[in-house]
Amino acid sequence: MAPPERPRSLPDAGKEIKVDHDKLKDLADQLQKDLDDLRNQKLVEALEDHAKPGQKAIGNYNAGQGLNMTVNTAQNAIGNTYDQFLQSYQKVIDALRRSNQTHRDADDNAKKAANNVGGKRYAT
């Protein structure tokens, strides 16, 4: 079975891929800062503190109690979704850092291997 053809719309990537480790680290650091800022805003806590009608506003009526349950359910759903977003955001940052380290280690190992060939020294 022949290998699938490369789609015609994709350009040729060439023979080398260069990873700029410093740019990837800077990107991961900026993403982490943005995520930390989001966490520090405590948006879920603010939603819980300010978006729930009090018992006096609702009264002791069936409709009011139903509204209270709906608001609580909505707050929980929003809070859970936001927490999942923050966790996923952190996983992206962690994966970016791991990928950068993997590429950095591979580059370092390739340079060391090249330095051991024929006595030539390459920049490390």
All heavy atoms as an XYZ file, in Angstrom:
966
protein
N       0.848     -1.180      0.000
C       0.000      0.000      0.000
C       0.889      1.238      0.000
O       1.793      1.385      0.815
C      -0.897     -0.042      1.235
C      -1.802      1.121      1.371
S      -2.909      0.817      2.781
C      -4.076      2.059      2.455
N       0.620      2.140     -0.923
C       1.420      3.358     -1.062
C       1.072      4.353      0.038
O      -0.068      4.408      0.482
C       1.154      3.987     -2.435
N       2.068      5.119      0.477
C       1.774      6.126      1.507
C       0.834      7.186      0.941
O       0.837      7.450     -0.264
C       3.139      6.715      1.848
C       4.016      6.399      0.700
C       3.461      5.145      0.067
N       0.037      7.810      1.796
C      -0.885      8.840      1.308
C      -0.115     10.038      0.776
O       0.979     10.353      1.247
C      -1.705      9.210      2.537
C      -0.892      8.776      3.699
C      -0.051      7.622      3.227
N      -0.683     10.675     -0.219
C      -0.049     11.862     -0.783
C      -0.239     13.049      0.157
O      -1.253     13.159      0.821
C      -0.670     12.204     -2.142
C      -0.275     11.236     -3.230
C      -0.776     11.721     -4.588
O      -0.758     12.941     -4.840
O      -1.182     10.866     -5.373
N       0.769     13.904      0.170
C       0.680     15.122      0.971
C      -0.323     16.060      0.297
O      -0.323     16.202     -0.936
C       2.054     15.786      1.037
C       2.104     16.987      1.946
C       3.475     17.615      1.994
N       3.617     18.443      0.820
C       4.727     18.575      0.117
N       5.807     17.925      0.454
N       4.782     19.349     -0.933
N      -1.187     16.675      1.077
C      -2.134     17.623      0.476
C      -1.395     18.710     -0.294
O      -0.355     19.196      0.152
C      -2.874     18.211      1.670
C      -2.683     17.217      2.766
C      -1.364     16.562      2.506
N      -1.905     19.082     -1.419
C      -1.236     20.060     -2.287
C      -1.229     21.469     -1.691
O      -0.415     22.290     -2.063
C      -1.893     20.078     -3.659
C      -1.792     18.750     -4.360
C      -2.197     18.901     -5.820
N      -2.435     17.623     -6.467
C      -1.499     16.744     -6.805
N      -0.259     16.985     -6.513
N      -1.804     15.624     -7.418
N      -2.113     21.757     -0.774
C      -2.208     23.109     -0.237
C      -1.159     23.400      0.839
O      -0.998     24.544      1.245
C      -3.598     23.350      0.341
O      -3.831     22.457      1.409
N      -0.446     22.382      1.310
C       0.559     22.597      2.345
C       1.919     22.873      1.723
O       2.351     22.163      0.826
C       0.661     21.374      3.255
C      -0.572     21.045      4.084
C      -0.343     19.762      4.869
C      -0.893     22.181      5.026
N       2.612     23.895      2.199
C       3.953     24.164      1.673
C       4.944     23.135      2.208
O       4.715     22.496      3.234
C       4.270     25.556      2.219
C       3.460     25.653      3.468
C       2.206     24.850      3.213
N       6.034     22.983      1.500
C       7.097     22.088      1.944
C       7.773     22.713      3.159
O       8.146     23.882      3.151
C       8.107     21.904      0.819
C       9.166     20.863      1.152
O       9.033     20.196      2.198
O      10.113     20.718      0.368
N       7.911     21.944      4.228
C       8.499     22.462      5.467
C      10.016     22.469      5.413
O      10.663     23.002      6.299
C       8.022     21.626      6.653
N      10.593     21.878      4.409
C      12.040     21.817      4.337
C      12.555     20.638      5.140
O      11.802     19.804      5.620
N      13.872     20.587      5.298
C      14.484     19.449      5.977
C      14.743     19.710      7.451
O      15.015     18.794      8.194
C      15.788     19.084      5.280
C      15.573     18.592      3.879
C      16.868     18.208      3.228
C      16.594     17.723      1.814
N      17.792     17.291      1.135
N      14.694     20.951      7.876
C      15.000     21.266      9.266
C      13.859     22.028      9.916
O      13.160     22.791      9.261
C      16.254     22.131      9.358
C      17.522     21.405      8.975
C      18.745     22.261      9.214
O      18.738     23.058     10.165
O      19.701     22.119      8.450
N      13.715     21.796     11.187
C      12.774     22.572     11.985
C      13.581     23.214     13.094
O      14.291     22.536     13.828
C      11.667     21.684     12.589
C      10.821     21.087     11.469
C      10.812     22.480     13.549
C       9.792     20.098     11.956
N      13.487     24.520     13.187
C      14.225     25.255     14.218
C      13.242     25.670     15.292
O      12.222     26.270     15.008
C      14.886     26.498     13.592
C      15.461     27.464     14.594
C      16.877     27.128     14.941
C      17.516     28.228     15.760
N      17.552     27.975     17.156
N      13.549     25.315     16.507
C      12.717     25.700     17.648
C      13.472     26.775     18.413
O      14.609     26.572     18.831
C      12.430     24.479     18.559
C      11.665     24.905     19.792
C      11.680     23.409     17.791
N      12.837     27.921     18.554
C      13.433     29.009     19.333
C      13.017     28.804     20.791
O      11.918     29.169     21.202
C      12.964     30.364     18.812
C      13.718     31.516     19.452
O      14.116     31.389     20.635
O      13.904     32.545     18.779
N      13.912     28.201     21.563
C      13.605     27.836     22.946
C      13.273     29.044     23.810
O      12.379     28.972     24.663
C      14.768     27.055     23.557
C      15.158     25.860     22.760
N      14.343     24.763     22.624
C      16.264     25.593     22.024
C      14.930     23.862     21.860
N      16.091     24.345     21.477
N      13.976     30.127     23.592
C      13.729     31.325     24.400
C      12.344     31.904     24.117
O      11.645     32.340     25.040
C      14.812     32.376     24.152
C      16.173     31.920     24.661
O      16.211     31.119     25.625
O      17.192     32.356     24.093
N      11.927     31.897     22.843
C      10.597     32.414     22.508
C       9.508     31.516     23.100
O       8.496     32.019     23.595
C      10.421     32.531     20.996
C      11.111     33.736     20.412
C      10.805     33.903     18.948
C      11.555     35.097     18.391
N      11.295     35.275     16.958
N       9.707     30.211     23.047
C       8.724     29.304     23.635
C       8.638     29.500     25.149
O       7.550     29.496     25.717
C       9.068     27.849     23.325
C       8.630     27.325     21.970
C       9.083     25.883     21.789
C       7.131     27.430     21.796
N       9.780     29.673     25.783
C       9.783     29.915     27.232
C       9.077     31.226     27.548
O       8.252     31.290     28.470
C      11.216     29.945     27.770
C      11.264     30.175     29.279
C      12.686     30.363     29.770
C      12.742     30.637     31.244
N      11.905     31.729     31.717
N       9.364     32.271     26.771
C       8.709     33.565     26.982
C       7.192     33.445     26.798
O       6.420     34.028     27.569
C       9.262     34.626     26.033
C      10.694     35.025     26.363
O      11.174     34.699     27.479
O      11.343     35.656     25.499
N       6.778     32.691     25.786
C       5.351     32.486     25.547
C       4.703     31.758     26.724
O       3.653     32.171     27.223
C       5.131     31.693     24.254
C       3.691     31.314     23.937
C       2.816     32.541     23.773
C       3.634     30.429     22.702
N       5.339     30.690     27.183
C       4.805     29.940     28.330
C       4.752     30.828     29.574
O       3.771     30.785     30.327
C       5.647     28.692     28.592
N       5.767     31.640     29.778
C       5.781     32.547     30.935
C       4.639     33.568     30.848
O       3.985     33.865     31.856
C       7.123     33.273     31.040
C       8.266     32.361     31.450
O       8.001     31.223     31.911
O       9.438     32.772     31.292
N       4.398     34.107     29.643
C       3.320     35.083     29.476
C       1.953     34.428     29.688
O       1.078     34.999     30.346
C       3.380     35.728     28.084
C       2.321     36.796     27.870
C       2.432     37.946     28.856
O       3.503     38.494     29.064
N       1.324     38.328     29.465
N       1.785     33.222     29.150
C       0.531     32.502     29.361
C       0.311     32.222     30.845
O      -0.806     32.355     31.356
C       0.517     31.201     28.568
C       0.412     31.336     27.045
C       0.619     29.983     26.376
C      -0.920     31.941     26.640
N       1.386     31.848     31.544
C       1.274     31.578     32.973
C       0.884     32.837     33.738
O       0.045     32.799     34.633
C       2.584     31.008     33.521
C       2.488     30.552     34.959
C       1.595     29.331     35.107
O       1.856     28.294     34.509
N       0.543     29.438     35.906
N       1.469     33.966     33.357
C       1.125     35.230     34.001
C      -0.354     35.549     33.778
O      -1.064     35.947     34.700
C       2.000     36.353     33.460
C       1.708     37.713     34.089
C       2.515     38.814     33.403
C       2.167     40.183     33.937
N       0.772     40.536     33.912
N      -0.815     35.364     32.538
C      -2.227     35.627     32.236
C      -3.136     34.706     33.049
O      -4.158     35.147     33.595
C      -2.506     35.441     30.746
C      -1.840     36.506     29.882
O      -1.426     37.559     30.416
O      -1.733     36.278     28.661
N      -2.766     33.445     33.147
C      -3.562     32.493     33.920
C      -3.565     32.871     35.400
O      -4.615     32.856     36.050
C      -3.030     31.065     33.737
C      -3.718     29.978     34.545
C      -5.211     29.913     34.241
C      -3.052     28.633     34.293
N      -2.408     33.226     35.924
C      -2.336     33.642     37.330
C      -3.202     34.873     37.584
O      -3.875     34.969     38.621
C      -0.885     33.912     37.737
C      -0.036     32.647     37.764
O      -0.609     31.528     37.775
O       1.200     32.777     37.749
N      -3.205     35.815     36.630
C      -4.061     37.000     36.762
C      -5.530     36.602     36.800
O      -6.307     37.139     37.597
C      -3.811     37.978     35.607
C      -2.464     38.683     35.701
O      -1.828     38.640     36.781
O      -2.035     39.273     34.689
N      -5.921     35.663     35.939
C      -7.313     35.184     35.955
C      -7.654     34.552     37.299
O      -8.724     34.798     37.858
C      -7.540     34.163     34.835
C      -7.674     34.704     33.422
C      -7.733     33.552     32.415
C      -8.901     35.583     33.296
N      -6.744     33.736     37.808
C      -6.994     33.087     39.105
C      -7.111     34.117     40.230
O      -7.945     33.977     41.124
C      -5.874     32.102     39.418
C      -5.962     30.835     38.614
C      -4.871     29.870     39.003
N      -5.052     28.592     38.340
C      -4.063     27.851     37.896
N      -2.814     28.229     38.057
N      -4.314     26.700     37.302
N      -6.286     35.142     40.179
C      -6.280     36.156     41.230
C      -7.525     37.038     41.213
O      -7.848     37.667     42.226
C      -5.017     37.025     41.134
C      -3.775     36.257     41.529
O      -3.842     35.307     42.297
N      -2.641     36.650     40.982
N      -8.225     37.075     40.096
C      -9.451     37.872     40.013
C     -10.595     37.233     40.808
O     -11.564     37.913     41.135
C      -9.874     38.048     38.555
C      -8.964     38.951     37.774
C      -9.398     39.056     36.323
O     -10.543     38.806     35.975
N      -8.449     39.433     35.469
N     -10.484     35.949     41.090
C     -11.491     35.225     41.877
C     -12.902     35.479     41.342
O     -13.824     35.844     42.074
C     -11.383     35.592     43.350
C     -10.011     35.265     43.929
C      -9.998     35.410     45.417
C      -8.622     35.168     45.998
N      -8.080     33.860     45.828
N     -13.057     35.257     40.042
C     -14.330     35.530     39.382
C     -15.454     34.640     39.884
O     -16.592     35.096     40.022
C     -14.162     35.386     37.867
C     -13.170     36.367     37.230
C     -12.982     36.052     35.755
C     -13.637     37.792     37.416
N     -15.165     33.379     40.162
C     -16.213     32.466     40.638
C     -16.704     32.907     42.005
O     -17.916     32.931     42.264
C     -15.703     31.008     40.661
C     -16.711     30.088     41.327
C     -15.402     30.533     39.244
N     -15.778     33.297     42.870
C     -16.170     33.757     44.200
C     -17.024     35.020     44.108
O     -18.001     35.179     44.835
C     -14.934     34.009     45.072
C     -14.165     32.765     45.454
C     -13.159     32.316     44.398
O     -13.150     32.858     43.273
O     -12.380     31.406     44.696
N     -16.653     35.916     43.193
C     -17.428     37.151     43.013
C     -18.829     36.827     42.509
O     -19.810     37.443     42.947
C     -16.714     38.084     42.034
N     -18.920     35.864     41.630
C     -20.229     35.443     41.126
C     -21.086     34.902     42.266
O     -22.264     35.245     42.392
C     -20.056     34.378     40.038
C     -21.324     33.799     39.434
C     -22.077     34.861     38.647
C     -20.989     32.610     38.536
N     -20.475     34.091     43.104
C     -21.217     33.522     44.236
C     -21.635     34.596     45.239
O     -22.721     34.540     45.804
C     -20.375     32.448     44.925
C     -20.181     31.207     44.086
C     -19.157     30.236     44.674
O     -18.527     30.570     45.699
O     -18.983     29.154     44.084
N     -20.776     35.582     45.434
C     -21.049     36.621     46.431
C     -22.087     37.645     45.967
O     -22.864     38.147     46.768
C     -19.761     37.360     46.797
C     -18.802     36.490     47.587
O     -19.237     35.446     48.126
O     -17.604     36.834     47.649
N     -22.086     37.956     44.679
C     -22.868     39.093     44.215
C     -24.018     38.744     43.274
O     -24.818     39.631     42.964
C     -21.955     40.105     43.518
C     -20.828     40.575     44.380
N     -21.027     41.334     45.508
C     -19.495     40.353     44.304
C     -19.863     41.587     46.079
N     -18.913     41.001     45.377
N     -24.107     37.523     42.826
C     -25.123     37.200     41.822
C     -26.262     36.353     42.369
O     -27.045     35.816     41.608
C     -24.462     36.493     40.642
N     -26.332     36.210     43.659
C     -27.395     35.388     44.240
C     -28.375     36.281     44.986
O     -27.985     37.022     45.875
C     -26.805     34.360     45.205
C     -27.844     33.377     45.736
C     -27.287     32.502     46.844
C     -26.295     31.521     46.300
N     -25.879     30.550     47.326
N     -29.639     36.196     44.599
C     -30.619     36.974     45.351
C     -30.741     36.429     46.780
O     -30.677     35.222     47.004
C     -31.915     36.780     44.571
C     -31.703     35.568     43.742
C     -30.233     35.415     43.544
N     -30.878     37.311     47.720
C     -31.012     36.888     49.105
C     -32.393     36.316     49.395
O     -33.331     36.473     48.612
N     -32.508     35.657     50.530
C     -33.774     35.033     50.923
C     -34.893     36.077     51.035
O     -36.031     35.816     50.661
C     -33.614     34.288     52.245
C     -34.845     33.523     52.688
C     -35.204     32.382     51.733
O     -34.325     31.744     51.183
N     -36.493     32.152     51.553
N     -34.566     37.264     51.499
C     -35.584     38.316     51.620
C     -36.119     38.718     50.243
O     -37.306     39.014     50.097
C     -35.018     39.537     52.338
C     -34.794     39.321     53.808
C     -34.281     40.594     54.459
C     -34.007     40.341     55.939
N     -33.496     41.538     56.597
N     -35.230     38.752     49.256
C     -35.659     39.137     47.910
C     -36.526     38.056     47.273
O     -37.435     38.356     46.505
C     -34.447     39.411     47.031
N     -36.276     36.817     47.607
C     -37.004     35.701     47.003
C     -38.329     35.462     47.705
O     -39.340     35.185     47.078
C     -36.138     34.424     47.044
C     -34.947     34.589     46.100
C     -36.948     33.206     46.664
C     -33.979     33.456     46.130
N     -38.334     35.562     48.982
C     -39.546     35.278     49.747
C     -39.709     33.780     49.946
O     -38.899     32.967     49.503
N     -40.774     33.423     50.609
C     -41.010     32.020     50.916
C     -42.120     31.486     50.011
O     -43.119     30.934     50.466
C     -41.376     31.864     52.396
C     -41.260     30.423     52.842
O     -40.620     29.618     52.185
N     -41.898     30.097     53.956
N     -41.938     31.651     48.710
C     -42.925     31.219     47.729
C     -42.326     30.119     46.861
O     -41.115     30.040     46.684
C     -43.340     32.390     46.833
C     -43.905     33.554     47.605
C     -43.109     34.645     47.941
C     -45.235     33.551     48.005
C     -43.627     35.704     48.659
C     -45.769     34.614     48.726
C     -44.957     35.685     49.056
O     -45.478     36.727     49.766
N     -43.173     29.289     46.291
C     -42.692     28.200     45.431
C     -41.882     28.740     44.258
O     -40.817     28.215     43.935
C     -43.861     27.366     44.922
C     -44.458     26.495     46.003
O     -43.828     26.244     47.026
N     -45.689     26.041     45.796
N     -42.399     29.788     43.626
C     -41.686     30.357     42.477
C     -40.327     30.910     42.914
O     -39.318     30.745     42.219
C     -42.522     31.446     41.825
N     -40.302     31.571     44.048
C     -39.047     32.115     44.559
C     -38.048     31.027     44.898
O     -36.854     31.138     44.606
N     -38.530     29.952     45.521
C     -37.645     28.827     45.854
C     -37.120     28.163     44.580
O     -35.958     27.762     44.508
C     -38.374     27.813     46.735
C     -38.789     28.367     48.096
C     -37.599     28.909     48.877
O     -36.547     28.305     48.939
N     -37.793     30.077     49.481
N     -38.001     28.078     43.572
C     -37.566     27.520     42.282
C     -36.505     28.387     41.630
O     -35.527     27.881     41.066
N     -36.679     29.698     41.702
C     -35.676     30.625     41.167
C     -34.354     30.459     41.903
O     -33.282     30.428     41.284
C     -36.169     32.069     41.290
C     -35.143     33.145     40.891
C     -34.762     33.025     39.432
C     -35.690     34.529     41.214
N     -34.412     30.320     43.203
C     -33.200     30.140     43.998
C     -32.454     28.878     43.575
O     -31.230     28.887     43.429
C     -33.559     30.097     45.483
C     -32.336     30.129     46.368
O     -31.392     30.872     46.103
N     -32.334     29.337     47.424
N     -33.171     27.782     43.359
C     -32.534     26.535     42.912
C     -31.921     26.715     41.525
O     -30.815     26.237     41.251
C     -33.542     25.382     42.916
C     -33.879     24.921     44.315
S     -34.883     23.409     44.490
C     -35.551     23.072     42.931
N     -32.621     27.427     40.647
C     -32.100     27.670     39.296
C     -30.820     28.499     39.344
O     -29.837     28.192     38.655
C     -33.163     28.376     38.436
O     -34.324     27.543     38.361
C     -32.656     28.660     37.038
N     -30.828     29.541     40.166
C     -29.639     30.389     40.294
C     -28.475     29.582     40.864
O     -27.340     29.677     40.367
C     -29.942     31.632     41.174
C     -28.664     32.369     41.549
C     -30.911     32.562     40.459
N     -28.725     28.789     41.885
C     -27.658     27.964     42.469
C     -27.100     26.975     41.450
O     -25.879     26.787     41.354
C     -28.169     27.217     43.700
C     -28.311     28.112     44.900
O     -27.638     29.125     45.004
N     -29.205     27.741     45.808
N     -27.981     26.339     40.690
C     -27.539     25.381     39.662
C     -26.695     26.086     38.605
O     -25.645     25.577     38.187
C     -28.759     24.698     39.017
O     -29.494     24.009     40.036
C     -28.336     23.712     37.955
N     -27.137     27.252     38.179
C     -26.386     28.013     37.171
C     -25.018     28.432     37.702
O     -24.009     28.318     36.998
C     -27.185     29.237     36.736
N     -24.981     28.902     38.935
C     -23.698     29.303     39.527
C     -22.738     28.117     39.605
O     -21.556     28.251     39.306
C     -23.908     29.897     40.913
C     -24.459     31.294     40.895
C     -24.692     31.824     42.301
O     -25.047     31.079     43.202
N     -24.509     33.115     42.472
N     -23.246     26.968     40.019
C     -22.398     25.777     40.096
C     -21.873     25.389     38.719
O     -20.701     25.040     38.569
C     -23.153     24.618     40.731
C     -23.365     24.810     42.217
O     -22.640     25.540     42.874
N     -24.394     24.156     42.750
N     -22.743     25.440     37.709
C     -22.326     25.076     36.355
C     -21.269     26.043     35.834
O     -20.263     25.626     35.247
C     -23.538     25.047     35.423
N     -21.489     27.331     36.050
C     -20.508     28.331     35.608
C     -19.191     28.141     36.345
O     -18.109     28.156     35.742
C     -21.056     29.759     35.813
C     -22.223     30.006     34.855
C     -19.960     30.805     35.614
C     -23.002     31.271     35.157
N     -19.259     27.944     37.645
C     -18.036     27.737     38.433
C     -17.272     26.503     37.993
O     -16.050     26.544     37.837
N     -17.984     25.396     37.767
C     -17.324     24.164     37.320
C     -16.695     24.338     35.943
O     -15.574     23.883     35.699
C     -18.311     23.000     37.308
C     -18.709     22.572     38.704
O     -18.009     22.826     39.671
N     -19.869     21.923     38.806
N     -17.414     24.992     35.045
C     -16.888     25.220     33.696
C     -15.654     26.104     33.746
O     -14.652     25.843     33.071
C     -17.973     25.851     32.796
O     -19.097     24.966     32.745
C     -17.461     26.093     31.396
N     -15.701     27.139     34.550
C     -14.563     28.050     34.675
C     -13.361     27.323     35.283
O     -12.228     27.484     34.815
C     -14.956     29.267     35.514
C     -13.927     30.363     35.496
C     -13.705     31.102     34.348
C     -13.180     30.652     36.629
C     -12.756     32.121     34.318
C     -12.234     31.658     36.609
C     -12.028     32.393     35.461
O     -11.078     33.385     35.441
N     -13.592     26.501     36.300
C     -12.505     25.716     36.890
C     -11.887     24.770     35.861
O     -10.662     24.623     35.799
C     -13.004     24.914     38.091
C     -13.265     25.777     39.318
O     -12.751     26.922     39.369
O     -13.994     25.314     40.224
N     -12.723     24.140     35.050
C     -12.214     23.257     33.999
C     -11.388     24.042     32.986
O     -10.353     23.565     32.511
C     -13.365     22.535     33.304
C     -14.025     21.497     34.170
C     -15.282     20.926     33.527
O     -15.685     21.322     32.438
N     -15.916     19.990     34.221
N     -11.848     25.240     32.650
C     -11.095     26.099     31.748
C      -9.711     26.413     32.321
O      -8.701     26.297     31.627
C     -11.862     27.396     31.475
C     -11.026     28.462     30.834
C     -10.653     28.377     29.504
C     -10.591     29.559     31.576
C      -9.866     29.360     28.921
C      -9.814     30.547     31.000
C      -9.452     30.450     29.671
N      -9.662     26.804     33.598
C      -8.380     27.133     34.229
C      -7.456     25.920     34.255
O      -6.252     26.036     34.001
C      -8.600     27.672     35.643
C      -9.335     29.008     35.768
C      -9.527     29.377     37.236
C      -8.625     30.111     35.017
N      -8.006     24.748     34.546
C      -7.193     23.530     34.567
C      -6.669     23.206     33.170
O      -5.503     22.825     33.013
C      -8.012     22.362     35.108
C      -8.321     22.471     36.586
C      -9.326     21.426     37.055
O      -9.643     20.482     36.351
N      -9.840     21.608     38.269
N      -7.512     23.358     32.162
C      -7.084     23.088     30.783
C      -6.022     24.085     30.339
O      -5.048     23.715     29.667
C      -8.281     23.142     29.835
O      -9.192     22.124     30.146
N      -6.209     25.328     30.706
C      -5.233     26.373     30.395
C      -3.872     26.004     30.999
O      -2.831     26.095     30.335
C      -5.743     27.693     30.950
C      -5.143     28.975     30.401
C      -5.796     30.180     30.604
C      -3.942     29.007     29.717
C      -5.272     31.377     30.133
C      -3.411     30.200     29.246
C      -4.085     31.379     29.462
O      -3.559     32.560     29.000
N      -3.865     25.551     32.249
C      -2.618     25.150     32.898
C      -1.995     23.957     32.187
O      -0.776     23.887     32.026
C      -2.855     24.829     34.376
C      -1.582     24.524     35.142
C      -0.654     25.720     35.233
O      -1.030     26.748     35.786
N       0.554     25.612     34.691
N      -2.815     23.022     31.746
C      -2.290     21.848     31.027
C      -1.635     22.253     29.715
O      -0.616     21.671     29.321
C      -3.402     20.832     30.788
C      -3.820     20.106     32.050
C      -4.949     19.130     31.790
C      -5.401     18.468     33.080
N      -6.520     17.542     32.871
N      -2.185     23.243     29.025
C      -1.571     23.738     27.788
C      -0.204     24.339     28.098
O       0.784     24.066     27.398
C      -2.483     24.773     27.091
C      -1.748     25.506     25.977
C      -3.746     24.104     26.555
N      -0.132     25.135     29.142
C       1.143     25.753     29.529
C       2.161     24.678     29.905
O       3.322     24.723     29.469
C       0.929     26.739     30.695
C       0.047     27.910     30.238
C       2.264     27.241     31.240
C      -0.479     28.762     31.383
N       1.732     23.702     30.700
C       2.635     22.624     31.109
C       3.129     21.836     29.893
O       4.316     21.483     29.812
C       1.944     21.684     32.097
C       1.616     22.360     33.422
O       2.174     23.436     33.717
O       0.779     21.801     34.166
N       2.231     21.564     28.949
C       2.620     20.824     27.742
C       3.596     21.635     26.899
O       4.564     21.081     26.344
C       1.376     20.458     26.926
N       3.381     22.933     26.809
C       4.295     23.803     26.073
C       5.678     23.792     26.718
O       6.699     23.681     26.028
C       3.732     25.226     26.028
C       4.516     26.256     25.234
C       4.650     25.857     23.781
C       3.836     27.617     25.357
N       5.720     23.854     28.037
C       7.011     23.813     28.744
C       7.716     22.456     28.542
O       8.926     22.407     28.315
C       6.817     24.080     30.232
C       6.424     25.510     30.559
C       6.396     25.726     32.075
N       5.729     26.935     32.466
C       6.264     28.154     32.421
N       7.479     28.314     31.978
N       5.569     29.198     32.821
N       6.950     21.364     28.632
C       7.548     20.034     28.420
C       8.071     19.894     26.989
O       9.167     19.364     26.771
C       6.532     18.937     28.721
C       6.330     18.654     30.187
C       5.542     17.369     30.430
N       4.297     17.306     29.692
C       3.134     17.820     30.112
N       3.067     18.428     31.285
N       2.045     17.716     29.376
N       7.286     20.360     26.028
C       7.701     20.284     24.632
C       8.977     21.090     24.404
O       9.909     20.625     23.744
C       6.579     20.809     23.729
O       6.982     20.806     22.387
N       9.024     22.276     24.973
C      10.212     23.113     24.842
C      11.426     22.413     25.447
O      12.506     22.394     24.851
C       9.986     24.470     25.504
C      11.104     25.446     25.214
O      11.680     25.451     24.134
N      11.406     26.286     26.189
N      11.248     21.820     26.621
C      12.368     21.132     27.271
C      12.811     19.919     26.465
O      14.001     19.654     26.323
C      11.996     20.714     28.697
C      13.177     20.191     29.491
C      14.278     21.234     29.648
O      14.029     22.352     30.074
N      15.501     20.875     29.309
N      11.855     19.198     25.902
C      12.185     18.034     25.070
C      13.006     18.462     23.858
O      14.027     17.832     23.532
C      10.899     17.315     24.620
O      10.212     16.837     25.777
C      11.204     16.158     23.692
N      12.590     19.544     23.196
C      13.339     20.042     22.033
C      14.705     20.562     22.453
O      15.702     20.330     21.761
C      12.549     21.141     21.314
C      11.450     20.621     20.471
N      11.654     20.099     19.227
C      10.121     20.520     20.700
C      10.501     19.712     18.713
N       9.550     19.946     19.590
N      14.763     21.248     23.581
C      16.049     21.760     24.069
C      17.004     20.597     24.369
O      18.178     20.624     23.984
C      15.844     22.616     25.317
C      17.113     23.310     25.799
C      16.873     24.138     27.050
N      15.963     25.236     26.847
C      16.331     26.463     26.447
N      17.600     26.719     26.210
N      15.432     27.416     26.304
N      16.505     19.569     25.047
C      17.334     18.399     25.353
C      17.811     17.712     24.072
O      18.973     17.304     23.971
C      16.567     17.403     26.225
C      16.293     17.925     27.625
O      16.909     18.942     28.034
O      15.438     17.319     28.315
N      16.910     17.591     23.093
C      17.290     16.956     21.823
C      18.361     17.780     21.113
O      19.326     17.214     20.570
C      16.062     16.786     20.933
N      18.208     19.097     21.096
C      19.224     19.950     20.482
C      20.562     19.826     21.196
O      21.619     19.715     20.560
C      18.769     21.417     20.486
C      17.698     21.721     19.457
O      17.419     20.852     18.598
O      17.117     22.831     19.520
N      20.518     19.826     22.535
C      21.756     19.696     23.309
C      22.432     18.351     23.034
O      23.654     18.281     22.857
C      21.482     19.841     24.809
C      21.095     21.264     25.196
O      21.291     22.195     24.370
O      20.584     21.443     26.320
N      21.641     17.289     22.992
C      22.199     15.965     22.725
C      22.766     15.875     21.315
O      23.811     15.243     21.095
C      21.148     14.879     22.947
C      20.822     14.683     24.407
O      21.632     14.977     25.288
N      19.622     14.202     24.693
N      22.107     16.503     20.345
C      22.611     16.496     18.968
C      23.938     17.251     18.883
O      24.866     16.813     18.184
C      21.576     17.114     18.031
N      24.036     18.368     19.590
C      25.291     19.125     19.595
C      26.407     18.321     20.248
O      27.544     18.301     19.758
C      25.107     20.452     20.323
C      24.301     21.456     19.540
C      24.063     22.710     20.361
C      23.100     23.642     19.635
N      22.726     24.794     20.449
N      26.097     17.643     21.353
C      27.110     16.817     22.018
C      27.565     15.685     21.112
O      28.754     15.387     21.024
C      26.551     16.248     23.325
C      26.421     17.273     24.424
C      25.783     16.669     25.664
C      25.493     17.739     26.700
N      24.730     17.218     27.846
N      26.610     15.056     20.422
C      26.964     13.966     19.506
C      27.818     14.498     18.358
O      28.795     13.856     17.961
C      25.699     13.289     18.975
N      27.463     15.674     17.847
C      28.245     16.265     16.755
C      29.650     16.592     17.221
O      30.620     16.445     16.460
C      27.542     17.517     16.238
N      29.803     17.023     18.454
C      31.124     17.343     18.988
C      31.996     16.108     19.148
O      33.216     16.212     19.177
C      30.992     18.067     20.330
C      30.589     19.512     20.164
O      30.863     20.138     19.148
N      29.916     20.044     21.158
N      31.380     14.951     19.259
C      32.136     13.718     19.426
C      32.527     13.086     18.081
O      33.224     12.093     18.069
C      31.329     12.709     20.242
C      31.196     13.143     21.673
O      32.071     13.803     22.223
N      30.079     12.775     22.295
N      32.086     13.673     16.985
C      32.382     13.121     15.662
C      33.606     13.843     15.095
O      33.607     15.045     14.940
C      31.182     13.307     14.694
C      31.558     12.883     13.285
C      29.986     12.534     15.206
N      34.621     13.111     14.805
C      35.790     13.650     14.130
C      36.521     14.744     14.868
O      37.280     15.480     14.270
N      36.278     14.887     16.159
C      37.015     15.855     16.944
C      36.617     17.301     16.701
O      37.237     18.196     17.223
N      35.593     17.556     15.889
C      35.162     18.934     15.632
C      34.353     19.442     16.817
O      33.637     18.688     17.464
C      34.315     19.029     14.374
C      35.118     18.813     13.107
C      34.248     19.066     11.902
C      35.065     18.911     10.627
N      34.266     19.176      9.446
N      34.447     20.723     17.070
C      33.676     21.348     18.158
C      32.650     22.282     17.543
O      32.965     23.083     16.682
C      34.595     22.157     19.076
C      35.682     21.374     19.770
C      35.174     20.415     20.786
N      34.374     21.099     21.799
C      33.628     20.489     22.669
N      33.533     19.185     22.680
N      32.944     21.163     23.561
N      31.396     22.137     17.988
C      30.303     22.990     17.558
C      29.801     23.785     18.754
O      29.910     23.333     19.894
C      29.161     22.164     16.939
C      29.595     21.416     15.715
C      30.060     20.098     15.793
C      29.551     22.036     14.470
C      30.467     19.424     14.663
C      29.962     21.364     13.335
C      30.426     20.064     13.436
O      30.830     19.397     12.318
N      29.235     24.920     18.491
C      28.713     25.757     19.588
C      27.652     24.998     20.354
O      26.787     24.357     19.766
C      28.136     27.051     19.027
N      27.714     25.084     21.681
C      26.712     24.412     22.525
C      25.916     25.418     23.288
O      26.235     26.527     23.467
C      27.362     23.424     23.510
O      28.357     24.105     24.263
C      27.950     22.256     22.771
